[in-house]
Amino acid sequence: MRTSLKDWPKVYQKLKRLRRLDEHEKFLYARSLAASPDERWRMNVTYLRSLGLWGRSALKKFDSN
Amino acid sequence: MGALRVEKIRFQLIGMSAAVLQGVPVATLDVDLRLDLPSRQYMRVVNLASAQGAKLARNTVVELTDGTLVNFIFEVTGLSSFATELRKARKLRFNGMDVPVMPLESIRKSKTAIMRPKDSAHIHYINETLRALNANRRRK
């Protein structure tokens, strides 16, 4: 079944009994699994931009390869 | 990716960008694209990206006009040939295209073979995501 970010509460219900994850982690995984690939990538970009880590400047900061 | 299709260069999304698209809740700086080309032809894809307005950031890394960093990869440690891995790929709708994406199990296998310090953290999140995916499927 295809879901989008707004469906995260349904996914959260299914993850509720999952062991070894605290509530915060269950919320995190529910959002991530419910989201579409485009939404997941947008969340990644938004997060990195909020830290000033998007684009070429990120390479300099982390010397990532 | 559209330009690669036009040029008939086969590709597959790999690494943590592929993991993010499949629901692993981590952040990654770049998009890793494995190409079905020998590494000596890296300038071919760099030129192709430049024609789309991308800027060269490193030898095999370009920055697209929206700031996305794309890393062109020609060999992946611990995995089979491009054609073999492409057969296992998942097709995901991304940026308006059906894109071949390396499955989480293969990403984990590659990371287990490389084992840089960051890979053990990545493997943890991949494992937890696979567990959550199973739980999500089971309890429908």
N, CA and C atoms of all chains as a GROMACS GRO file, in nm:
protein
  615
    1MET      N    1   0.084  -0.120   0.000
    1MET     CA    2   0.000   0.000   0.000
    1MET      C    3   0.088   0.126   0.000
    2ARG      N    4   0.062   0.216  -0.094
    2ARG     CA    5   0.138   0.341  -0.098
    2ARG      C    6   0.080   0.438   0.004
    3THR      N    7   0.168   0.498   0.082
    3THR     CA    8   0.124   0.595   0.182
    3THR      C    9   0.201   0.726   0.160
    4SER      N   10   0.158   0.828   0.230
    4SER     CA   11   0.235   0.952   0.228
    4SER      C   12   0.252   0.998   0.372
    5LEU      N   13   0.326   1.104   0.388
    5LEU     CA   14   0.363   1.150   0.522
    5LEU      C   15   0.241   1.167   0.614
    6LYS      N   16   0.131   1.212   0.557
    6LYS     CA   17   0.012   1.236   0.640
    6LYS      C   18  -0.045   1.106   0.699
    7ASP      N   19  -0.006   0.991   0.644
    7ASP     CA   20  -0.056   0.863   0.696
    7ASP      C   21   0.028   0.808   0.810
    8TRP      N   22   0.123   0.887   0.862
    8TRP     CA   23   0.214   0.832   0.963
    8TRP      C   24   0.143   0.774   1.086
    9PRO      N   25   0.027   0.831   1.131
    9PRO     CA   26  -0.036   0.770   1.249
    9PRO      C   27  -0.076   0.624   1.228
   10LYS      N   28  -0.116   0.589   1.105
   10LYS     CA   29  -0.152   0.448   1.076
   10LYS      C   30  -0.029   0.360   1.089
   11VAL      N   31   0.083   0.406   1.034
   11VAL     CA   32   0.206   0.328   1.043
   11VAL      C   33   0.252   0.319   1.189
   12TYR      N   34   0.238   0.430   1.259
   12TYR     CA   35   0.277   0.432   1.401
   12TYR      C   36   0.202   0.325   1.481
   13GLN      N   37   0.074   0.309   1.452
   13GLN     CA   38  -0.007   0.207   1.521
   13GLN      C   39   0.053   0.068   1.501
   14LYS      N   40   0.107   0.044   1.379
   14LYS     CA   41   0.164  -0.088   1.348
   14LYS      C   42   0.301  -0.108   1.413
   15LEU      N   43   0.366   0.001   1.444
   15LEU     CA   44   0.501  -0.008   1.504
   15LEU      C   45   0.496  -0.004   1.657
   16LYS      N   46   0.377   0.018   1.711
   16LYS     CA   47   0.363   0.042   1.855
   16LYS      C   48   0.421  -0.069   1.941
   17ARG      N   49   0.405  -0.196   1.893
   17ARG     CA   50   0.452  -0.308   1.975
   17ARG      C   51   0.593  -0.354   1.941
   18LEU      N   52   0.659  -0.278   1.854
   18LEU     CA   53   0.795  -0.315   1.814
   18LEU      C   54   0.891  -0.297   1.933
   19ARG      N   55   0.967  -0.402   1.960
   19ARG     CA   56   1.059  -0.396   2.074
   19ARG      C   57   1.184  -0.318   2.039
   20ARG      N   58   1.257  -0.280   2.142
   20ARG     CA   59   1.388  -0.213   2.132
   20ARG      C   60   1.382  -0.073   2.071
   21LEU      N   61   1.264  -0.018   2.049
   21LEU     CA   62   1.254   0.121   2.003
   21LEU      C   63   1.175   0.199   2.106
   22ASP      N   64   1.226   0.319   2.140
   22ASP     CA   65   1.146   0.401   2.231
   22ASP      C   66   1.041   0.478   2.151
   23GLU      N   67   0.957   0.552   2.222
   23GLU     CA   68   0.844   0.619   2.154
   23GLU      C   69   0.894   0.718   2.048
   24HIS      N   70   0.999   0.788   2.081
   24HIS     CA   71   1.053   0.887   1.986
   24HIS      C   72   1.099   0.818   1.858
   25GLU      N   73   1.166   0.705   1.874
   25GLU     CA   74   1.214   0.630   1.756
   25GLU      C   75   1.098   0.574   1.675
   26LYS      N   76   0.996   0.525   1.743
   26LYS     CA   77   0.879   0.472   1.671
   26LYS      C   78   0.813   0.582   1.588
   27PHE      N   79   0.807   0.700   1.644
   27PHE     CA   80   0.752   0.816   1.574
   27PHE      C   81   0.838   0.848   1.450
   28LEU      N   82   0.970   0.846   1.472
   28LEU     CA   83   1.064   0.874   1.363
   28LEU      C   84   1.050   0.773   1.249
   29TYR      N   85   1.047   0.644   1.282
   29TYR     CA   86   1.034   0.540   1.179
   29TYR      C   87   0.897   0.544   1.112
   30ALA      N   88   0.794   0.574   1.189
   30ALA     CA   89   0.659   0.581   1.132
   30ALA      C   90   0.651   0.692   1.027
   31ARG      N   91   0.706   0.806   1.059
   31ARG     CA   92   0.706   0.918   0.963
   31ARG      C   93   0.786   0.881   0.838
   32SER      N   94   0.901   0.823   0.861
   32SER     CA   95   0.989   0.791   0.749
   32SER      C   96   0.930   0.683   0.659
   33LEU      N   97   0.868   0.581   0.719
   33LEU     CA   98   0.811   0.473   0.638
   33LEU      C   99   0.682   0.516   0.569
   34ALA      N  100   0.607   0.604   0.632
   34ALA     CA  101   0.481   0.649   0.571
   34ALA      C  102   0.507   0.739   0.451
   35ALA      N  103   0.614   0.814   0.456
   35ALA     CA  104   0.642   0.913   0.351
   35ALA      C  105   0.670   0.847   0.216
   36SER      N  106   0.642   0.920   0.109
   36SER     CA  107   0.678   0.873  -0.025
   36SER      C  108   0.827   0.900  -0.046
   37PRO      N  109   0.891   0.836  -0.145
   37PRO     CA  110   1.034   0.863  -0.167
   37PRO      C  111   1.064   1.013  -0.184
   38ASP      N  112   0.979   1.085  -0.257
   38ASP     CA  113   1.002   1.229  -0.275
   38ASP      C  114   0.994   1.303  -0.141
   39GLU      N  115   0.897   1.264  -0.058
   39GLU     CA  116   0.884   1.329   0.074
   39GLU      C  117   1.004   1.297   0.162
   40ARG      N  118   1.051   1.173   0.153
   40ARG     CA  119   1.169   1.135   0.233
   40ARG      C  120   1.290   1.218   0.193
   41TRP      N  121   1.308   1.236   0.063
   41TRP     CA  122   1.423   1.314   0.018
   41TRP      C  123   1.408   1.460   0.058
   42ARG      N  124   1.283   1.511   0.051
   42ARG     CA  125   1.260   1.651   0.091
   42ARG      C  126   1.292   1.671   0.239
   43MET      N  127   1.256   1.572   0.322
   43MET     CA  128   1.287   1.583   0.466
   43MET      C  129   1.439   1.587   0.487
   44ASN      N  130   1.510   1.505   0.410
   44ASN     CA  131   1.656   1.501   0.418
   44ASN      C  132   1.716   1.638   0.382
   45VAL      N  133   1.668   1.693   0.271
   45VAL     CA  134   1.720   1.822   0.224
   45VAL      C  135   1.686   1.934   0.323
   46THR      N  136   1.561   1.935   0.371
   46THR     CA  137   1.518   2.038   0.466
   46THR      C  138   1.604   2.034   0.592
   47TYR      N  139   1.629   1.913   0.640
   47TYR     CA  140   1.709   1.898   0.762
   47TYR      C  141   1.852   1.950   0.740
   48LEU      N  142   1.913   1.911   0.629
   48LEU     CA  143   2.050   1.954   0.603
   48LEU      C  144   2.059   2.105   0.580
   49ARG      N  145   1.960   2.159   0.508
   49ARG     CA  146   1.957   2.304   0.485
   49ARG      C  147   1.946   2.379   0.618
   50SER      N  148   1.866   2.324   0.711
   50SER     CA  149   1.848   2.391   0.840
   50SER      C  150   1.980   2.399   0.918
   51LEU      N  151   2.072   2.310   0.885
   51LEU     CA  152   2.203   2.310   0.950
   51LEU      C  153   2.309   2.378   0.865
   52GLY      N  154   2.266   2.431   0.752
   52GLY     CA  155   2.361   2.496   0.660
   52GLY      C  156   2.454   2.397   0.595
   53LEU      N  157   2.404   2.276   0.574
   53LEU     CA  158   2.490   2.170   0.520
   53LEU      C  159   2.440   2.120   0.385
   54TRP      N  160   2.399   2.210   0.300
   54TRP     CA  161   2.351   2.164   0.170
   54TRP      C  162   2.443   2.218   0.062
   55GLY      N  163   2.476   2.134  -0.033
   55GLY     CA  164   2.558   2.176  -0.145
   55GLY      C  165   2.707   2.162  -0.117
   56ARG      N  166   2.783   2.233  -0.197
   56ARG     CA  167   2.928   2.218  -0.195
   56ARG      C  168   2.992   2.251  -0.061
   57SER      N  169   2.929   2.345   0.014
   57SER     CA  170   2.986   2.385   0.143
   57SER      C  171   2.993   2.266   0.238
   58ALA      N  172   2.898   2.172   0.222
   58ALA     CA  173   2.897   2.054   0.310
   58ALA      C  174   3.022   1.969   0.287
   59LEU      N  175   3.068   1.964   0.164
   59LEU     CA  176   3.188   1.885   0.134
   59LEU      C  177   3.308   1.940   0.210
   60LYS      N  178   3.316   2.073   0.214
   60LYS     CA  179   3.428   2.137   0.282
   60LYS      C  180   3.423   2.108   0.432
   61LYS      N  181   3.299   2.116   0.487
   61LYS     CA  182   3.285   2.098   0.633
   61LYS      C  183   3.318   1.955   0.676
   62PHE      N  184   3.277   1.858   0.594
   62PHE     CA  185   3.295   1.718   0.635
   62PHE      C  186   3.408   1.647   0.563
   63ASP      N  187   3.460   1.711   0.458
   63ASP     CA  188   3.555   1.646   0.370
   63ASP      C  189   3.501   1.510   0.330
   64SER      N  190   3.371   1.510   0.293
   64SER     CA  191   3.302   1.385   0.260
   64SER      C  192   3.345   1.336   0.123
   65ASN      N  193   3.350   1.203   0.107
   65ASN     CA  194   3.373   1.150  -0.029
   65ASN      C  195   3.290   1.027  -0.051
   66MET      N  196   1.941   1.254  -1.406
   66MET     CA  197   1.910   1.114  -1.433
   66MET      C  198   1.842   1.099  -1.568
   67GLY      N  199   1.764   1.201  -1.602
   67GLY     CA  200   1.699   1.201  -1.732
   67GLY      C  201   1.802   1.206  -1.845
   68ALA      N  202   1.908   1.287  -1.824
   68ALA     CA  203   2.013   1.299  -1.925
   68ALA      C  204   2.087   1.166  -1.943
   69LEU      N  205   2.105   1.092  -1.832
   69LEU     CA  206   2.170   0.961  -1.841
   69LEU      C  207   2.085   0.866  -1.925
   70ARG      N  208   1.954   0.872  -1.904
   70ARG     CA  209   1.862   0.788  -1.982
   70ARG      C  210   1.872   0.820  -2.130
   71VAL      N  211   1.875   0.951  -2.160
   71VAL     CA  212   1.882   0.993  -2.301
   71VAL      C  213   2.011   0.938  -2.365
   72GLU      N  214   2.119   0.940  -2.287
   72GLU     CA  215   2.248   0.891  -2.338
   72GLU      C  216   2.260   0.739  -2.330
   73LYS      N  217   2.154   0.675  -2.281
   73LYS     CA  218   2.151   0.529  -2.265
   73LYS      C  219   2.263   0.477  -2.174
   74ILE      N  220   2.291   0.555  -2.069
   74ILE     CA  221   2.387   0.511  -1.968
   74ILE      C  222   2.305   0.455  -1.852
   75ARG      N  223   2.321   0.326  -1.825
   75ARG     CA  224   2.243   0.265  -1.716
   75ARG      C  225   2.298   0.311  -1.581
   76PHE      N  226   2.208   0.330  -1.487
   76PHE     CA  227   2.251   0.374  -1.355
   76PHE      C  228   2.163   0.312  -1.248
   77GLN      N  229   2.210   0.319  -1.126
   77GLN     CA  230   2.135   0.271  -1.011
   77GLN      C  231   2.168   0.361  -0.893
   78LEU      N  232   2.066   0.398  -0.818
   78LEU     CA  233   2.087   0.477  -0.698
   78LEU      C  234   2.135   0.384  -0.586
   79ILE      N  235   2.245   0.419  -0.522
   79ILE     CA  236   2.302   0.331  -0.420
   79ILE      C  237   2.334   0.412  -0.294
   80GLY      N  238   2.394   0.347  -0.194
   80GLY     CA  239   2.441   0.417  -0.075
   80GLY      C  240   2.327   0.469   0.012
   81MET      N  241   2.361   0.566   0.097
   81MET     CA  242   2.261   0.613   0.194
   81MET      C  243   2.152   0.697   0.130
   82SER      N  244   2.178   0.752   0.011
   82SER     CA  245   2.068   0.823  -0.057
   82SER      C  246   1.960   0.722  -0.096
   83ALA      N  247   2.003   0.604  -0.142
   83ALA     CA  248   1.907   0.497  -0.175
   83ALA      C  249   1.836   0.451  -0.047
   84ALA      N  250   1.910   0.446   0.063
   84ALA     CA  251   1.851   0.404   0.191
   84ALA      C  252   1.746   0.506   0.237
   85VAL      N  253   1.777   0.634   0.223
   85VAL     CA  254   1.682   0.739   0.262
   85VAL      C  255   1.552   0.725   0.182
   86LEU      N  256   1.565   0.702   0.053
   86LEU     CA  257   1.445   0.689  -0.032
   86LEU      C  258   1.359   0.569   0.007
   87GLN      N  259   1.422   0.470   0.073
   87GLN     CA  260   1.347   0.351   0.115
   87GLN      C  261   1.300   0.360   0.260
   88GLY      N  262   1.323   0.476   0.322
   88GLY     CA  263   1.266   0.498   0.455
   88GLY      C  264   1.362   0.492   0.572
   89VAL      N  265   1.492   0.480   0.546
   89VAL     CA  266   1.588   0.481   0.658
   89VAL      C  267   1.599   0.626   0.707
   90PRO      N  268   1.569   0.651   0.835
   90PRO     CA  269   1.564   0.790   0.883
   90PRO      C  270   1.701   0.846   0.920
   91VAL      N  271   1.782   0.870   0.818
   91VAL     CA  272   1.913   0.931   0.839
   91VAL      C  273   1.925   1.049   0.742
   92ALA      N  274   2.031   1.125   0.757
   92ALA     CA  275   2.054   1.235   0.663
   92ALA      C  276   2.180   1.204   0.582
   93THR      N  277   2.177   1.240   0.457
   93THR     CA  278   2.295   1.216   0.372
   93THR      C  279   2.319   1.337   0.283
   94LEU      N  280   2.445   1.365   0.260
   94LEU     CA  281   2.482   1.488   0.190
   94LEU      C  282   2.471   1.478   0.039
   95ASP      N  283   2.485   1.355  -0.014
   95ASP     CA  284   2.489   1.346  -0.160
   95ASP      C  285   2.410   1.227  -0.213
   96VAL      N  286   2.389   1.228  -0.342
   96VAL     CA  287   2.322   1.118  -0.411
   96VAL      C  288   2.432   1.034  -0.476
   97ASP      N  289   2.436   0.906  -0.443
   97ASP     CA  290   2.536   0.818  -0.503
   97ASP      C  291   2.474   0.746  -0.622
   98LEU      N  292   2.532   0.766  -0.738
   98LEU     CA  293   2.481   0.701  -0.859
   98LEU      C  294   2.585   0.604  -0.911
   99ARG      N  295   2.550   0.476  -0.912
   99ARG     CA  296   2.641   0.378  -0.971
   99ARG      C  297   2.611   0.370  -1.121
  100LEU      N  298   2.716   0.380  -1.200
  100LEU     CA  299   2.699   0.384  -1.345
  100LEU      C  300   2.754   0.258  -1.410
  101ASP      N  301   2.691   0.222  -1.518
  101ASP     CA  302   2.739   0.106  -1.595
  101ASP      C  303   2.840   0.154  -1.697
  102LEU      N  304   2.950   0.208  -1.646
  102LEU     CA  305   3.057   0.260  -1.731
  102LEU      C  306   3.190   0.228  -1.665
  103PRO      N  307   3.296   0.210  -1.743
  103PRO     CA  308   3.428   0.196  -1.680
  103PRO      C  309   3.472   0.331  -1.622
  104SER      N  310   3.548   0.327  -1.513
  104SER     CA  311   3.583   0.452  -1.443
  104SER      C  312   3.660   0.549  -1.532
  105ARG      N  313   3.732   0.496  -1.632
  105ARG     CA  314   3.810   0.586  -1.719
  105ARG      C  315   3.719   0.679  -1.800
  106GLN      N  316   3.590   0.645  -1.804
  106GLN     CA  317   3.496   0.730  -1.880
  106GLN      C  318   3.423   0.831  -1.791
  107TYR      N  319   3.482   0.861  -1.673
  107TYR     CA  320   3.411   0.949  -1.580
  107TYR      C  321   3.384   1.087  -1.639
  108MET      N  322   3.473   1.134  -1.727
  108MET     CA  323   3.452   1.267  -1.785
  108MET      C  324   3.326   1.273  -1.872
  109ARG      N  325   3.286   1.158  -1.923
  109ARG     CA  326   3.165   1.154  -2.007
  109ARG      C  327   3.044   1.199  -1.927
  110VAL      N  328   3.032   1.147  -1.804
  110VAL     CA  329   2.915   1.186  -1.723
  110VAL      C  330   2.934   1.324  -1.661
  111VAL      N  331   3.059   1.358  -1.631
  111VAL     CA  332   3.083   1.493  -1.578
  111VAL      C  333   3.045   1.597  -1.684
  112ASN      N  334   3.081   1.571  -1.809
  112ASN     CA  335   3.046   1.664  -1.918
  112ASN      C  336   2.894   1.669  -1.937
  113LEU      N  337   2.832   1.554  -1.923
  113LEU     CA  338   2.685   1.547  -1.938
  113LEU      C  339   2.618   1.632  -1.829
  114ALA      N  340   2.669   1.619  -1.706
  114ALA     CA  341   2.613   1.697  -1.594
  114ALA      C  342   2.641   1.847  -1.616
  115SER      N  343   2.760   1.879  -1.663
  115SER     CA  344   2.796   2.020  -1.687
  115SER      C  345   2.701   2.082  -1.790
  116ALA      N  346   2.665   2.003  -1.890
  116ALA     CA  347   2.573   2.053  -1.993
  116ALA      C  348   2.435   2.086  -1.934
  117GLN      N  349   2.405   2.025  -1.816
  117GLN     CA  350   2.277   2.052  -1.748
  117GLN      C  351   2.291   2.166  -1.647
  118GLY      N  352   2.409   2.227  -1.641
  118GLY     CA  353   2.431   2.339  -1.550
  118GLY      C  354   2.499   2.301  -1.420
  119ALA      N  355   2.540   2.173  -1.407
  119ALA     CA  356   2.607   2.130  -1.284
  119ALA      C  357   2.750   2.182  -1.280
  120LYS      N  358   2.802   2.195  -1.156
  120LYS     CA  359   2.941   2.240  -1.140
  120LYS      C  360   3.023   2.126  -1.080
  121LEU      N  361   3.144   2.115  -1.127
  121LEU     CA  362   3.232   2.010  -1.076
  121LEU      C  363   3.276   2.046  -0.934
  122ALA      N  364   3.252   1.956  -0.838
  122ALA     CA  365   3.292   1.981  -0.700
  122ALA      C  366   3.416   1.900  -0.663
  123ARG      N  367   3.427   1.781  -0.713
  123ARG     CA  368   3.545   1.693  -0.700
  123ARG      C  369   3.558   1.616  -0.831
  124ASN      N  370   3.656   1.529  -0.841
  124ASN     CA  371   3.674   1.451  -0.963
  124ASN      C  372   3.547   1.385  -1.016
  125THR      N  373   3.477   1.318  -0.927
  125THR     CA  374   3.357   1.245  -0.970
  125THR      C  375   3.232   1.295  -0.898
  126VAL      N  376   3.240   1.415  -0.841
  126VAL     CA  377   3.125   1.473  -0.770
  126VAL      C  378   3.085   1.603  -0.838
  127VAL      N  379   2.956   1.616  -0.868
  127VAL     CA  380   2.908   1.742  -0.927
  127VAL      C  381   2.798   1.800  -0.838
  128GLU      N  382   2.786   1.931  -0.844
  128GLU     CA  383   2.679   2.000  -0.771
  128GLU      C  384   2.576   2.045  -0.873
  129LEU      N  385   2.453   1.996  -0.861
  129LEU     CA  386   2.346   2.034  -0.953
  129LEU      C  387   2.300   2.177  -0.922
  130THR      N  388   2.219   2.233  -1.010
  130THR     CA  389   2.178   2.374  -0.993
  130THR      C  390   2.099   2.396  -0.863
  131ASP      N  391   2.031   2.290  -0.811
  131ASP     CA  392   1.956   2.307  -0.686
  131ASP      C  393   2.041   2.276  -0.562
  132GLY      N  394   2.171   2.255  -0.582
  132GLY     CA  395   2.261   2.229  -0.469
  132GLY      C  396   2.283   2.082  -0.440
  133THR      N  397   2.208   1.995  -0.507
  133THR     CA  398   2.226   1.851  -0.483
  133THR      C  399   2.364   1.807  -0.531
  134LEU      N  400   2.434   1.736  -0.442
  134LEU     CA  401   2.564   1.680  -0.480
  134LEU      C  402   2.542   1.539  -0.534
  135VAL      N  403   2.597   1.512  -0.649
  135VAL     CA  404   2.584   1.378  -0.708
  135VAL      C  405   2.723   1.319  -0.722
  136ASN      N  406   2.738   1.200  -0.665
  136ASN     CA  407   2.865   1.130  -0.666
  136ASN      C  408   2.855   1.015  -0.766
  137PHE      N  409   2.935   1.017  -0.871
  137PHE     CA  410   2.933   0.909  -0.969
  137PHE      C  411   3.026   0.797  -0.922
  138ILE      N  412   2.971   0.676  -0.919
  138ILE     CA  413   3.046   0.562  -0.867
  138ILE      C  414   3.055   0.454  -0.975
  139PHE      N  415   3.171   0.394  -0.987
  139PHE     CA  416   3.192   0.298  -1.094
  139PHE      C  417   3.214   0.156  -1.039
  140GLU      N  418   3.257   0.144  -0.916
  140GLU     CA  419   3.280   0.015  -0.851
  140GLU      C  420   3.223   0.019  -0.712
  141VAL      N  421   3.161  -0.089  -0.667
  141VAL     CA  422   3.110  -0.094  -0.529
  141VAL      C  423   3.171  -0.214  -0.458
  142THR      N  424   3.237  -0.188  -0.345
  142THR     CA  425   3.301  -0.295  -0.269
  142THR      C  426   3.197  -0.393  -0.215
  143GLY      N  427   3.228  -0.522  -0.229
  143GLY     CA  428   3.145  -0.626  -0.166
  143GLY      C  429   3.022  -0.667  -0.245
  144LEU      N  430   3.002  -0.610  -0.364
  144LEU     CA  431   2.882  -0.644  -0.441
  144LEU      C  432   2.918  -0.698  -0.579
  145SER      N  433   2.817  -0.754  -0.645
  145SER     CA  434   2.839  -0.814  -0.777
  145SER      C  435   2.846  -0.707  -0.886
  146SER      N  436   2.850  -0.756  -1.010
  146SER     CA  437   2.860  -0.664  -1.124
  146SER      C  438   2.738  -0.573  -1.132
  147PHE      N  439   2.751  -0.470  -1.211
  147PHE     CA  440   2.640  -0.375  -1.225
  147PHE      C  441   2.512  -0.447  -1.270
  148ALA      N  442   2.526  -0.532  -1.373
  148ALA     CA  443   2.408  -0.598  -1.430
  148ALA      C  444   2.338  -0.686  -1.326
  149THR      N  445   2.416  -0.759  -1.247
  149THR     CA  446   2.359  -0.848  -1.145
  149THR      C  447   2.285  -0.767  -1.040
  150GLU      N  448   2.347  -0.659  -0.996
  150GLU     CA  449   2.284  -0.576  -0.892
  150GLU      C  450   2.160  -0.504  -0.947
  151LEU      N  451   2.167  -0.466  -1.074
  151LEU     CA  452   2.052  -0.395  -1.134
  151LEU      C  453   1.928  -0.484  -1.136
  152ARG      N  454   1.950  -0.613  -1.154
  152ARG     CA  455   1.835  -0.707  -1.157
  152ARG      C  456   1.762  -0.710  -1.023
  153LYS      N  457   1.837  -0.685  -0.915
  153LYS     CA  458   1.776  -0.688  -0.780
  153LYS      C  459   1.713  -0.555  -0.742
  154ALA      N  460   1.737  -0.453  -0.825
  154ALA     CA  461   1.696  -0.316  -0.787
  154ALA      C  462   1.545  -0.301  -0.770
  155ARG      N  463   1.508  -0.213  -0.677
  155ARG     CA  464   1.368  -0.175  -0.661
  155ARG      C  465   1.343  -0.053  -0.748
  156LYS      N  466   1.227  -0.047  -0.809
  156LYS     CA  467   1.192   0.073  -0.888
  156LYS      C  468   1.111   0.167  -0.799
  157LEU      N  469   1.163   0.286  -0.776
  157LEU     CA  470   1.091   0.384  -0.694
  157LEU      C  471   1.063   0.508  -0.776
  158ARG      N  472   0.948   0.568  -0.750
  158ARG     CA  473   0.912   0.693  -0.817
  158ARG      C  474   0.983   0.806  -0.743
  159PHE      N  475   1.073   0.876  -0.813
  159PHE     CA  476   1.152   0.981  -0.749
  159PHE      C  477   1.176   1.090  -0.852
  160ASN      N  478   1.144   1.214  -0.816
  160ASN     CA  479   1.162   1.327  -0.908
  160ASN      C  480   1.090   1.305  -1.041
  161GLY      N  481   0.974   1.242  -1.035
  161GLY     CA  482   0.895   1.221  -1.156
  161GLY      C  483   0.944   1.110  -1.247
  162MET      N  484   1.038   1.030  -1.199
  162MET     CA  485   1.091   0.919  -1.281
  162MET      C  486   1.088   0.790  -1.202
  163ASP      N  487   1.077   0.675  -1.271
  163ASP     CA  488   1.095   0.546  -1.205
  163ASP      C  489   1.244   0.516  -1.204
  164VAL      N  490   1.300   0.516  -1.084
  164VAL     CA  491   1.445   0.507  -1.070
  164VAL      C  492   1.483   0.372  -1.008
  165PRO      N  493   1.584   0.301  -1.064
  165PRO     CA  494   1.630   0.178  -0.999
  165PRO      C  495   1.710   0.210  -0.872
  166VAL      N  496   1.668   0.149  -0.762
  166VAL     CA  497   1.728   0.179  -0.632
  166VAL      C  498   1.779   0.049  -0.570
  167MET      N  499   1.900   0.053  -0.522
  167MET     CA  500   1.958  -0.067  -0.460
  167MET      C  501   1.881  -0.106  -0.334
  168PRO      N  502   1.842  -0.233  -0.318
  168PRO     CA  503   1.767  -0.273  -0.199
  168PRO      C  504   1.850  -0.257  -0.071
  169LEU      N  505   1.780  -0.240   0.040
  169LEU     CA  506   1.849  -0.217   0.169
  169LEU      C  507   1.945  -0.332   0.203
  170GLU      N  508   1.906  -0.455   0.169
  170GLU     CA  509   1.991  -0.570   0.202
  170GLU      C  510   2.126  -0.560   0.130
  171SER      N  511   2.125  -0.514   0.006
  171SER     CA  512   2.251  -0.500  -0.070
  171SER      C  513   2.334  -0.382  -0.017
  172ILE      N  514   2.267  -0.275   0.021
  172ILE     CA  515   2.341  -0.160   0.078
  172ILE      C  516   2.411  -0.206   0.206
  173ARG      N  517   2.338  -0.283   0.286
  173ARG     CA  518   2.397  -0.334   0.412
  173ARG      C  519   2.517  -0.424   0.382
  174LYS      N  520   2.505  -0.509   0.280
  174LYS     CA  521   2.614  -0.600   0.243
  174LYS      C  522   2.739  -0.520   0.203
  175SER      N  523   2.719  -0.417   0.126
  175SER     CA  524   2.831  -0.334   0.082
  175SER      C  525   2.895  -0.264   0.202
  176LYS      N  526   2.812  -0.212   0.291
  176LYS     CA  527   2.865  -0.140   0.407
  176LYS      C  528   2.938  -0.234   0.501
  177THR      N  529   2.890  -0.357   0.510
  177THR     CA  530   2.957  -0.456   0.595
  177THR      C  531   3.097  -0.487   0.538
  178ALA      N  532   3.108  -0.487   0.406
  178ALA     CA  533   3.238  -0.515   0.343
  178ALA      C  534   3.335  -0.398   0.361
  179ILE      N  535   3.283  -0.276   0.357
  179ILE     CA  536   3.372  -0.158   0.366
  179ILE      C  537   3.408  -0.129   0.512
  180MET      N  538   3.304  -0.122   0.597
  180MET     CA  539   3.318  -0.098   0.741
  180MET      C  540   3.404   0.022   0.779
  181ARG      N  541   3.372   0.139   0.721
  181ARG     CA  542   3.431   0.263   0.772
  181ARG      C  543   3.363   0.294   0.904
  182PRO      N  544   3.417   0.387   0.985
  182PRO     CA  545   3.353   0.415   1.115
  182PRO      C  546   3.203   0.447   1.103
  183LYS      N  547   3.164   0.523   0.999
  183LYS     CA  548   3.023   0.562   0.988
  183LYS      C  549   2.934   0.445   0.944
  184ASP      N  550   2.994   0.340   0.887
  184ASP     CA  551   2.912   0.231   0.833
  184ASP      C  552   2.840   0.151   0.940
  185SER      N  553   2.903   0.137   1.058
  185SER     CA  554   2.835   0.058   1.162
  185SER      C  555   2.707   0.129   1.207
  186ALA      N  556   2.711   0.264   1.211
  186ALA     CA  557   2.588   0.338   1.245
  186ALA      C  558   2.484   0.321   1.135
  187HIS      N  559   2.528   0.327   1.010
  187HIS     CA  560   2.435   0.310   0.898
  187HIS      C  561   2.371   0.171   0.901
  188ILE      N  562   2.453   0.069   0.929
  188ILE     CA  563   2.401  -0.068   0.932
  188ILE      C  564   2.294  -0.081   1.041
  189HIS      N  565   2.318  -0.017   1.155
  189HIS     CA  566   2.219  -0.020   1.264
  189HIS      C  567   2.085   0.035   1.215
  190TYR      N  568   2.088   0.151   1.149
  190TYR     CA  569   1.963   0.213   1.104
  190TYR      C  570   1.897   0.133   0.992
  191ILE      N  571   1.978   0.070   0.907
  191ILE     CA  572   1.920  -0.014   0.801
  191ILE      C  573   1.850  -0.134   0.865
  192ASN      N  574   1.916  -0.197   0.963
  192ASN     CA  575   1.855  -0.313   1.031
  192ASN      C  576   1.724  -0.276   1.099
  193GLU      N  577   1.725  -0.162   1.169
  193GLU     CA  578   1.604  -0.120   1.240
  193GLU      C  579   1.491  -0.087   1.142
  194THR      N  580   1.528  -0.030   1.028
  194THR     CA  581   1.426   0.003   0.927
  194THR      C  582   1.367  -0.126   0.868
  195LEU      N  583   1.451  -0.226   0.842
  195LEU     CA  584   1.401  -0.353   0.789
  195LEU      C  585   1.305  -0.417   0.890
  196ARG      N  586   1.339  -0.406   1.017
  196ARG     CA  587   1.253  -0.460   1.123
  196ARG      C  588   1.120  -0.386   1.125
  197ALA      N  589   1.127  -0.254   1.115
  197ALA     CA  590   1.004  -0.174   1.116
  197ALA      C  591   0.920  -0.202   0.991
  198LEU      N  592   0.986  -0.221   0.876
  198LEU     CA  593   0.914  -0.252   0.752
  198LEU      C  594   0.839  -0.384   0.765
  199ASN      N  595   0.906  -0.484   0.827
  199ASN     CA  596   0.840  -0.614   0.848
  199ASN      C  597   0.718  -0.599   0.937
  200ALA      N  598   0.734  -0.523   1.045
  200ALA     CA  599   0.622  -0.501   1.138
  200ALA      C  600   0.508  -0.429   1.067
  201ASN      N  601   0.542  -0.335   0.983
  201ASN     CA  602   0.442  -0.257   0.910
  201ASN      C  603   0.365  -0.347   0.812
  202ARG      N  604   0.437  -0.441   0.750
  202ARG     CA  605   0.372  -0.532   0.654
  202ARG      C  606   0.286  -0.635   0.727
  203ARG      N  607   0.338  -0.689   0.838
  203ARG     CA  608   0.268  -0.797   0.910
  203ARG      C  609   0.135  -0.753   0.966
  204ARG      N  610   0.131  -0.631   1.020
  204ARG     CA  611   0.013  -0.590   1.097
  204ARG      C  612  -0.085  -0.511   1.014
  205LYS      N  613  -0.107  -0.553   0.889
  205LYS     CA  614  -0.203  -0.481   0.805
  205LYS      C  615  -0.343  -0.532   0.831
   0.00000   0.00000   0.00000
